[in-house]
Amino acid sequence: MEAELTRWVSDLPAPLALPNAPPTTPPVSRRSIIHPTHWPSTSFVLAAGTATFQPSSNKVLLVEDTARQQPYWFLPRGRKDVGETLEQCALRETFEEAGYEPSLLNAPIFTRQPIPGANCGFPAHSEAFHVQLMPLTSRHGSTHTTMYIAFWYLCIIPRDASRHPDYGLSFVGRHEVGYRSALVDIEHAVHLLSNGRFTYHPSNQINFQGLVLDEEGEEVVWEDIPGGDRGGVQALIVARGWEHVRLENGGGDDIRSERGFTPSVSETDSGSEALRMGELIKAVGDELSRVASELSSKSSLRRIAAASEAAKSTTSYGEQKHKTKLCTAYCTAEKYDLTHAARVIRHKGYAIDPSATGLVDQVLHFRLPSTELKDPDTSVGYGDVFIFPSGNIVSWSLPQSRIFSLASLILSAADHPHQEEVETEDLEYIEDPRTRRSRISGDVIMLGTAPSMNFLLTENNTDPDTTSGEQQAVLSAADELNITLAKIAFSSGLARSTKLAVLESLLHEYLVTTSTIPTLLSKGSRLPFTRSFILGKTGELLEFRAQLNLYSELTDSLPDIFWDSRHDLGLEGYYESVGRALDVNVRIKQLNEKLDYASGIVEVLRERLSERHALGLEWMIILLITVEVGFEVLRLWKEGSEEVREERDYRRWKERQEREGDEEYQRWRAVIKGR
């Protein structure tokens, strides 16, 4: 242990002064390196801080030191006064630095501290959530190092909480001058605390466990953060603390009211613990539905209505006992060669088209185990997989890791594989053993799995766990075929939506590259684009239109795969219902509108290119005319000069002739010569 702490201390960066720490007591030792495992009272200081959340707004309380030249955000914390408990210190520092009066979160979080009277489990408590060790040096030039031990607590504030009116004035100490507090979204808070190095991806709907990723896209865990990285530690405190705040309900009526949880009078009675836990489970279930609706960014409105629609259509015959599964579509390539993919899959020992649909040339169907572990003593569940030539893989009740492994397996059959970013679309589904007709209720596929024989589920016989054996016994090959065809119909509609999402993403990237053009035009600025750039953007736009309207099945009312199917199966209805649930037609219309806008931008660029070309031709013509005029002027000048010279010579010649005939002139010349 001592060796590990010594190595940890040696890995720390040079000690830094705490931004809001007052001057320390003069050192009593000349040693500048603290011991890794123990410190006297002159070498450590206790401090406490809080990660204070407002569940009603999904925000956390941060403080900014505006006196610094560079933005610096942190969680409120400070040194403990003598005679003060750590909890009191945390609440006081939050009040002084941020201006809010929070309350400690009371939640059953795992702790190593003994809990009197607790034989098992973790009753609710408000102990420290995290401890941070920070070696510091004095602000006055001393080489003495002090170990700053900060205890972090989780707190909450109600919906109507407001900053103290005297915040920043009367009760603020000299080190809080220039502090400014703000309630910040969780994702943005993680970004600010880590100085832009970390990003937070919200929790999923099962265990509220979110992801904190670094700049390389790798997940950040406690062990990855160096001891001197204060911002990184605080960022992870916010991320992990927020998950506890959302999951647990002990900490105030504010969270309970948001989840529809109303405390009863007998809640404090130990005999009503079962009732309280039942209410808690119901509250957490409601929160799960709410979070699930928030996590979907593609069509949030339809997600919000999904839970209520599914509940309304299933609770009448006890489907709450049914296990909800997931059907997910992945667009992993632009196209797939099904013949080559089938050869690879058969080589791995999987049977193609086990239900004998006869659609091998249009879709590959086979079943995969839910895990790669093949332990004969362990029952392994299987899920259906459908591979479409459009580059989509649709899985039914299979984890994402299995599909990514499959995509890597058939990579040789893919044309332009999407290895960096894979678009996905998912729908929940429930197997309904009461009917053979499938449907979509809200955002949930109700997959009819009833056999064609007389097998009815009564009110006393509705549990799928107790009837699955009998049901499987009477399901015929025709029933299996009909269920598989229904899955193909739903999968085809889901794959269509995923392919559309790829085009939406590509068009978004295209519009980003041309987003500055309207601004430049509005300012009357010159467009700094070359001919190759304009022609490239024109080609990209034509390719988008071709993919959307010519070369894909996105705009087809019914794919060819369903033309030869029996009408009584209603496969076309399943396909269209998925399109309605995922707003495919609306999205295609919006995509075409965006393409029209992009066409307008390209038209402006082309006009600009034509104007530039025409302007160049005009200047060339003007230059040629100018040259021609110059030559003409030169010619005229030359001709004019020659005429003047001839006229001058003529005058001289005429004067000589006149003088030679003049007798007086001749006598004068003779006199001159005689002299």
ZAMARGU-4260 file (C-alpha; in steps of 0.2 Angstrom, whole numbers, plus 5000, padded with zeros to 4 digits):
<rodrens>
0) 5000/5000/5000 | 5014/5012/5005 | 5023/5008/4989 | 5008/5012/4978 | 5005/5028/4987
5) 5023/5033/4985 | 5022/5030/4966 | 5005/5039/4965 | 5013/5055/4974 | 5028/5054/4962
10) 5017/5054/4947 | 5008/5070/4952 | 5013/5086/4943 | 5021/5100/4952 | 5010/5106/4967
15) 4999/5120/4963 | 4991/5133/4975 | 4973/5131/4978 | 4963/5145/4969 | 4953/5150/4985
20) 4964/5144/4999 | 4970/5157/5012 | 4988/5158/5017 | 4994/5143/5027 | 5003/5142/5043
25) 5022/5144/5041 | 5030/5128/5039 | 5038/5119/5054 | 5049/5108/5043 | 5061/5111/5029
30) 5056/5095/5020 | 5047/5099/5004 | 5040/5082/5000 | 5026/5075/5011 | 5025/5057/5017
35) 5014/5046/5006 | 5005/5038/5020 | 5004/5049/5035 | 5005/5068/5039 | 5005/5079/5054
40) 4993/5092/5057 | 5005/5105/5049 | 5005/5095/5033 | 4987/5092/5029 | 4970/5102/5028
45) 4953/5095/5027 | 4940/5102/5015 | 4923/5098/5008 | 4913/5102/4993 | 4897/5097/4984
50) 4891/5092/4967 | 4874/5101/4969 | 4861/5095/4956 | 4843/5102/4952 | 4834/5087/4945
55) 4819/5097/4939 | 4831/5105/4926 | 4844/5092/4924 | 4858/5104/4929 | 4872/5105/4941
60) 4879/5120/4950 | 4896/5127/4945 | 4906/5142/4950 | 4917/5152/4938 | 4932/5162/4944
65) 4930/5177/4933 | 4946/5185/4940 | 4956/5173/4930 | 4962/5177/4912 | 4956/5160/4906
70) 4939/5152/4909 | 4940/5142/4925 | 4925/5132/4931 | 4924/5121/4947 | 4913/5114/4960
75) 4911/5124/4976 | 4922/5118/4990 | 4933/5125/5003 | 4943/5122/5020 | 4934/5116/5035
80) 4933/5127/5050 | 4938/5121/5067 | 4923/5113/5076 | 4914/5111/5060 | 4908/5094/5052
85) 4913/5090/5035 | 4894/5090/5030 | 4892/5108/5037 | 4908/5113/5028 | 4902/5107/5011
90) 4885/5116/5013 | 4893/5132/5020 | 4906/5133/5005 | 4892/5130/4993 | 4882/5144/5000
95) 4897/5156/5001 | 4904/5152/4983 | 4888/5148/4974 | 4874/5157/4984 | 4862/5142/4985
100) 4857/5132/5000 | 4857/5114/4995 | 4852/5099/5005 | 4862/5083/5006 | 4856/5069/4995
105) 4851/5054/5005 | 4853/5039/4994 | 4858/5020/4996 | 4875/5022/4988 | 4889/5009/4991
110) 4900/5014/5005 | 4914/5005/5015 | 4908/5014/5031 | 4898/5002/5043 | 4880/5006/5044
115) 4873/5001/5061 | 4858/4990/5061 | 4860/4985/5042 | 4862/4967/5040 | 4862/4968/5021
120) 4860/4980/5007 | 4864/4999/5008 | 4851/5010/5017 | 4850/5028/5012 | 4864/5039/5019
125) 4873/5055/5015 | 4891/5050/5017 | 4905/5057/5006 | 4903/5052/4988 | 4921/5054/4984
130) 4938/5059/4992 | 4951/5069/4983 | 4970/5071/4988 | 4979/5086/4981 | 4997/5091/4987
135) 4998/5110/4988 | 5012/5122/4991 | 5010/5139/5000 | 5007/5155/4990 | 5021/5164/5000
140) 5035/5155/4991 | 5038/5141/5004 | 5043/5124/4998 | 5033/5116/5011 | 5019/5104/5004
145) 5002/5102/5011 | 4990/5088/5008 | 4973/5095/5004 | 4960/5082/5007 | 4943/5086/4999
150) 4928/5076/5004 | 4914/5078/4990 | 4896/5076/4994 | 4880/5075/4983 | 4867/5088/4986
155) 4851/5094/4977 | 4841/5110/4976 | 4822/5111/4973 | 4814/5117/4957 | 4810/5134/4965
160) 4828/5137/4972 | 4836/5154/4969 | 4852/5162/4973 | 4853/5172/4989 | 4850/5190/4986
165) 4866/5195/4994 | 4877/5183/4984 | 4893/5192/4979 | 4891/5206/4992 | 4889/5204/5011
170) 4893/5186/5015 | 4907/5183/5002 | 4924/5181/5008 | 4939/5190/5001 | 4944/5174/4991
175) 4926/5173/4983 | 4927/5190/4975 | 4925/5188/4956 | 4915/5171/4958 | 4900/5168/4948
180) 4889/5153/4949 | 4877/5146/4936 | 4866/5130/4934 | 4874/5121/4919 | 4868/5106/4909
185) 4876/5090/4914 | 4885/5087/4897 | 4891/5105/4896 | 4897/5104/4914 | 4908/5089/4911
190) 4915/5099/4896 | 4918/5114/4906 | 4926/5106/4921 | 4938/5095/4910 | 4943/5110/4900
195) 4935/5103/4885 | 4944/5086/4886 | 4929/5075/4891 | 4912/5073/4884 | 4897/5065/4893
200) 4885/5054/4884 | 4868/5052/4894 | 4864/5036/4903 | 4854/5022/4895 | 4836/5017/4901
205) 4842/5001/4910 | 4855/5006/4923 | 4857/5025/4921 | 4875/5022/4918 | 4882/5035/4906
210) 4898/5036/4897 | 4912/5049/4899 | 4924/5049/4884 | 4940/5058/4881 | 4947/5066/4866
215) 4952/5049/4859 | 4934/5042/4861 | 4940/5031/4875 | 4929/5029/4890 | 4936/5038/4906
220) 4935/5029/4923 | 4942/5034/4940 | 4958/5024/4937 | 4962/5034/4921 | 4963/5051/4930
225) 4979/5057/4937 | 4979/5063/4955 | 4984/5081/4949 | 4970/5082/4937 | 4957/5092/4947
230) 4946/5096/4933 | 4945/5078/4927 | 4941/5072/4944 | 4927/5085/4946 | 4920/5081/4929
235) 4918/5062/4933 | 4911/5067/4950 | 4897/5076/4941 | 4894/5062/4929 | 4893/5048/4942
240) 4884/5059/4955 | 4871/5063/4942 | 4867/5045/4939 | 4864/5042/4958 | 4853/5058/4959
245) 4842/5051/4944 | 4841/5034/4951 | 4838/5036/4969 | 4823/5046/4976 | 4830/5049/4994
250) 4835/5067/4995 | 4819/5078/4995 | 4801/5079/4989 | 4807/5087/4973 | 4813/5071/4965
255) 4799/5061/4971 | 4786/5073/4964 | 4794/5073/4947 | 4793/5054/4947 | 4775/5054/4953
260) 4780/5047/4970 | 4770/5053/4984 | 4776/5048/5002 | 4763/5040/5012 | 4760/5042/5031
265) 4766/5025/5035 | 4782/5026/5025 | 4792/5029/5040 | 4785/5014/5048 | 4797/4999/5046
270) 4781/4988/5043 | 4778/4998/5027 | 4795/4995/5019 | 4788/4983/5006 | 4775/4996/5001
275) 4788/5010/5000 | 4799/4999/4989 | 4784/4995/4978 | 4781/5014/4976 | 4800/5016/4973
280) 4800/5003/4959 | 4785/5011/4951 | 4793/5028/4952 | 4810/5021/4944 | 4799/5013/4930
285) 4791/5030/4926 | 4808/5038/4926 | 4815/5024/4914 | 4801/5028/4902 | 4805/5047/4903
290) 4823/5044/4900 | 4820/5032/4886 | 4810/5046/4877 | 4824/5059/4880 | 4838/5048/4874
295) 4831/5046/4856 | 4837/5061/4846 | 4830/5056/4829 | 4811/5058/4833 | 4808/5063/4851
300) 4790/5066/4849 | 4785/5049/4843 | 4796/5042/4857 | 4787/5052/4870 | 4770/5044/4865
305) 4778/5026/4864 | 4776/5021/4882 | 4758/5026/4885 | 4753/5019/4868 | 4761/5002/4872
310) 4754/5002/4890 | 4736/5006/4883 | 4737/4992/4871 | 4744/4978/4882 | 4739/4980/4900
315) 4721/4973/4896 | 4727/4956/4895 | 4742/4956/4906 | 4756/4959/4894 | 4766/4967/4908
320) 4773/4950/4911 | 4780/4949/4893 | 4798/4953/4891 | 4801/4968/4879 | 4814/4965/4866
325) 4823/4976/4854 | 4823/4976/4835 | 4838/4986/4828 | 4843/4991/4811 | 4861/4995/4807
330) 4867/5003/4791 | 4885/4996/4789 | 4888/4998/4771 | 4882/5006/4755 | 4878/4989/4747
335) 4880/4970/4751 | 4883/4956/4739 | 4871/4944/4746 | 4879/4929/4736 | 4896/4932/4744
340) 4889/4936/4761 | 4879/4919/4761 | 4894/4910/4756 | 4904/4917/4771 | 4890/4914/4783
345) 4888/4896/4778 | 4906/4894/4780 | 4904/4899/4798 | 4891/4885/4800 | 4875/4895/4800
350) 4860/4889/4790 | 4853/4902/4778 | 4834/4904/4776 | 4829/4892/4790 | 4811/4896/4788
355) 4811/4892/4769 | 4805/4909/4764 | 4813/4907/4746 | 4819/4925/4747 | 4838/4922/4748
360) 4841/4933/4733 | 4833/4948/4741 | 4837/4945/4760 | 4848/4934/4770 | 4840/4926/4785
365) 4849/4916/4798 | 4849/4914/4817 | 4864/4919/4828 | 4867/4915/4847 | 4866/4930/4858
370) 4883/4927/4864 | 4899/4920/4857 | 4902/4909/4872 | 4896/4891/4867 | 4895/4883/4884
375) 4885/4867/4882 | 4879/4868/4901 | 4872/4886/4897 | 4856/4889/4888 | 4860/4901/4874
380) 4846/4912/4866 | 4845/4915/4848 | 4840/4930/4838 | 4835/4932/4820 | 4847/4942/4808
385) 4842/4949/4791 | 4854/4956/4779 | 4848/4967/4765 | 4857/4971/4749 | 4855/4990/4753
390) 4869/4988/4766 | 4858/4986/4781 | 4858/4972/4795 | 4843/4970/4806 | 4844/4960/4822
395) 4830/4954/4833 | 4834/4952/4851 | 4853/4952/4849 | 4866/4963/4857 | 4875/4976/4847
400) 4892/4968/4849 | 4886/4952/4840 | 4880/4963/4825 | 4897/4972/4824 | 4906/4956/4824
405) 4895/4950/4810 | 4898/4966/4800 | 4917/4963/4802 | 4914/4945/4796 | 4905/4949/4780
410) 4916/4964/4777 | 4922/4957/4761 | 4904/4957/4754 | 4902/4975/4758 | 4903/4989/4745
415) 4909/5005/4754 | 4907/4999/4772 | 4903/5012/4785 | 4916/5007/4798 | 4918/5024/4808
420) 4900/5029/4810 | 4885/5017/4809 | 4868/5023/4808 | 4855/5014/4819 | 4837/5013/4821
425) 4828/5003/4834 | 4810/4998/4839 | 4804/4988/4854 | 4794/4973/4851 | 4783/4961/4861
430) 4778/4943/4856 | 4760/4942/4857 | 4754/4924/4859 | 4735/4929/4858 | 4735/4933/4839
435) 4743/4929/4822 | 4741/4947/4816 | 4755/4958/4820 | 4754/4977/4822 | 4763/4992/4828
440) 4756/5001/4844 | 4764/5017/4846 | 4783/5013/4844 | 4781/4995/4850 | 4779/4981/4837
445) 4766/4968/4843 | 4773/4952/4835 | 4759/4940/4833 | 4765/4922/4837 | 4749/4913/4840
450) 4749/4896/4831 | 4736/4892/4817 | 4729/4878/4827 | 4716/4880/4841 | 4727/4887/4855
455) 4719/4900/4865 | 4726/4909/4880 | 4712/4912/4893 | 4713/4925/4907 | 4720/4911/4918
460) 4733/4906/4905 | 4742/4922/4899 | 4759/4920/4906 | 4771/4917/4891 | 4783/4908/4903
465) 4771/4894/4907 | 4764/4892/4890 | 4779/4894/4879 | 4782/4875/4878 | 4765/4871/4873
470) 4765/4885/4860 | 4781/4879/4852 | 4774/4862/4852 | 4759/4867/4840 | 4768/4880/4830
475) 4769/4872/4812 | 4782/4876/4799 | 4769/4887/4790 | 4767/4897/4807 | 4786/4899/4808
480) 4786/4905/4790 | 4772/4918/4793 | 4781/4925/4808 | 4798/4926/4798 | 4789/4935/4784
485) 4782/4947/4796 | 4799/4950/4804 | 4806/4953/4786 | 4792/4966/4783 | 4796/4975/4799
490) 4814/4974/4796 | 4813/4981/4778 | 4804/4996/4785 | 4817/4998/4798 | 4831/4996/4786
495) 4823/5009/4775 | 4823/5022/4789 | 4841/5018/4793 | 4846/5021/4775 | 4837/5037/4775
500) 4846/5042/4791 | 4863/5040/4782 | 4857/5051/4768 | 4851/5064/4781 | 4868/5063/4789
505) 4877/5065/4773 | 4866/5080/4767 | 4869/5088/4784 | 4888/5087/4781 | 4885/5094/4764
510) 4875/5109/4770 | 4888/5112/4783 | 4901/5115/4770 | 4890/5127/4761 | 4883/5136/4776
515) 4894/5151/4774 | 4888/5155/4757 | 4872/5164/4762 | 4881/5175/4774 | 4894/5180/4762
520) 4880/5184/4749 | 4871/5194/4762 | 4886/5204/4766 | 4890/5207/4747 | 4907/5198/4749
525) 4916/5190/4735 | 4914/5171/4735 | 4931/5163/4737 | 4927/5147/4728 | 4936/5139/4714
530) 4929/5131/4698 | 4933/5113/4705 | 4924/5117/4721 | 4908/5122/4713 | 4908/5107/4701
535) 4912/5095/4715 | 4897/5102/4725 | 4886/5101/4710 | 4891/5082/4708 | 4888/5078/4726
540) 4871/5086/4725 | 4866/5076/4710 | 4873/5060/4718 | 4862/5063/4733 | 4846/5066/4722
545) 4851/5050/4713 | 4852/5040/4729 | 4836/5047/4736 | 4825/5046/4721 | 4833/5035/4707
550) 4844/5021/4714 | 4836/5016/4731 | 4820/5009/4737 | 4817/5024/4749 | 4803/5032/4738
555) 4795/5015/4733 | 4778/5013/4740 | 4781/4994/4741 | 4798/4985/4738 | 4799/4971/4726
560) 4801/4958/4740 | 4782/4960/4744 | 4774/4959/4727 | 4774/4940/4727 | 4768/4938/4745
565) 4751/4932/4750 | 4739/4947/4752 | 4731/4939/4767 | 4748/4940/4777 | 4747/4959/4776
570) 4766/4961/4774 | 4764/4978/4765 | 4754/4984/4779 | 4768/4980/4791 | 4780/4989/4780
575) 4770/5004/4779 | 4766/5005/4797 | 4785/5005/4801 | 4786/5020/4789 | 4772/5029/4798
580) 4780/5026/4815 | 4797/5032/4810 | 4790/5047/4800 | 4799/5041/4784 | 4788/5050/4771
585) 4789/5066/4781 | 4808/5064/4782 | 4809/5061/4764 | 4799/5076/4760 | 4810/5086/4772
590) 4825/5079/4764 | 4819/5084/4747 | 4816/5102/4753 | 4833/5103/4760 | 4839/5096/4743
595) 4829/5110/4735 | 4838/5123/4746 | 4855/5115/4742 | 4850/5116/4724 | 4847/5134/4726
600) 4864/5136/4734 | 4872/5127/4720 | 4863/5137/4707 | 4870/5153/4715 | 4887/5145/4714
605) 4885/5140/4696 | 4878/5157/4691 | 4893/5165/4700 | 4904/5153/4690 | 4895/5158/4674
610) 4896/5176/4678 | 4915/5174/4682 | 4917/5165/4665 | 4907/5178/4656 | 4916/5192/4664
615) 4933/5184/4659 | 4927/5183/4641 | 4921/5201/4641 | 4938/5207/4648 | 4946/5197/4635
620) 4936/5205/4621 | 4939/5222/4628 | 4958/5218/4628 | 4957/5213/4610 | 4947/5228/4605
625) 4960/5239/4614 | 4974/5231/4605 | 4966/5233/4589 | 4962/5251/4592 | 4981/5254/4597
630) 4987/5246/4581 | 4974/5257/4571 | 4980/5272/4580 | 4998/5268/4576 | 4994/5265/4558
635) 4985/5282/4557 | 5000/5290/4565 | 5012/5282/4553 | 5001/5287/4538 | 4999/5305/4545
640) 5018/5307/4548 | 5022/5301/4530 | 5010/5314/4523 | 5017/5328/4533 | 5035/5323/4527
645) 5030/5323/4509 | 5021/5339/4510 | 5037/5347/4518 | 5048/5340/4505 | 5036/5347/4492
650) 5037/5364/4499 | 5056/5364/4499 | 5057/5358/4481 | 5045/5371/4475 | 5054/5385/4484
655) 5070/5379/4476 | 5062/5379/4459 | 5055/5396/4462 | 5072/5403/4467 | 5081/5395/4453
660) 5070/5405/4441 | 5072/5421/4450 | 5085/5432/4442 | 5088/5443/4457 | 5091/5428/4467
665) 5104/5422/4455 | 5113/5439/4454 | 5113/5439/4474 | 5121/5421/4474 | 5134/5426/4461
670) 5139/5441/4472 | 5140/5430/4487 | 5151/5417/4478 | 5162/5431/4471 | 5167/5437/4488
</rodrens>
